[in-house]
Amino acid sequence: MEEIKVTLNSTPKPKPADESCLGFGKSFTDHMFLMDYTVGKGWHDPRIVPYGPLTLDPSCSVFHYGQEVFEGMKAYKGANGSVRLFRPDENFKRLNNSNERMCIPPIDEEFCVHAVKELVRLEQDWIPSSEGTSLYIRPFIIGCEPVLGVHPANNYLFIIILSPSGSYYANGLEPVKIYVEPKYVRTVRGGTGYAKTGGNYAASLKAQQEAKGFAQVLWLDGVEQRYVEEVGSMNVFFVIGDEIVTPALQGSVLPGITRKSCIEILKDWGYRVSERKITIDEVEEAAKNGSLKEMFGTGTAAVVSPVGDLQYKDQMIHISDGIGPITQRLYDEITGIQLGKLPDRFNWVQTVE
Ligand code: COI
């Protein structure tokens, strides 16, 4: 492994004084990690430098054709003061899957986990400690070749930035209202839906902007616009009778790490979990006949968030006024493991020594 060169920031910023005002992804720490890729040389020059603006040629491919991938993960200050990461290996495995789809050269997953640990160790005083807060970690890669031809870039920059953050939703664990998008689609099978790439999120903005008064948009499949896919910042789960259903991963849904973890926990608890196709009509019908007990979203930023209402065309599907028992139990279990309040029985946590 190439050694990570560290240049310390000589003008560190004051840490946020009031953790209740952090919000999500609004402030950044004093340092960032950078690494370059050059054809013929591979990934090289890993370094930690003071956080600040980048100097990039305006012709860089990321600005024109969106050749970009990213990840989202979190560091927590554990009950005993240890610094904890939740399944960071899974994030870099997924980053490589996104890289493959976006024609970006693969990264060394183990080295990237090491880089995150080095950066987080240096910035550990930035990890907030109050309930619901964490240090959000955003690794991303951009195509940097200064040329306007449409082809995979020859140069890339890998960057990791850190942001002390609170809850993704302004009202914390209160059930959110979601708009089921009947017109726009996020992605189609064969597209880039399973990759974590900026374009998927850019494509989602219009619908979110039009869905005034709703926390998020629920995407339906891009062909028939019947099958439930995901929310964009969360995967979704429905508790219907004694079955817990989440849309199957078929290329257009992001393979969430919190999604995967929740499925493993729920199965371990003995629940019947189905990864299958589910239409919005089935959800509507289950709400009508009383078998739809709970709906929740899962994501790194959103953790486990209850959904209270779904607006679909002219129907308001009411699910619950509060947090359901399975949603609450999952939230407690996942955050308990992340913070070290519960045993890490699946071996998911890596500590920063
Ligand atoms: C995450 O949960 O980490 C995400 O990347 C979702 C996001 C776009 C905020």
Residues whose N, C-alpha, C, O or C-beta is under 5 A from the ligand:
A	BS01	COI	G72 M73 G232 S233 G299 T300 A301 A302
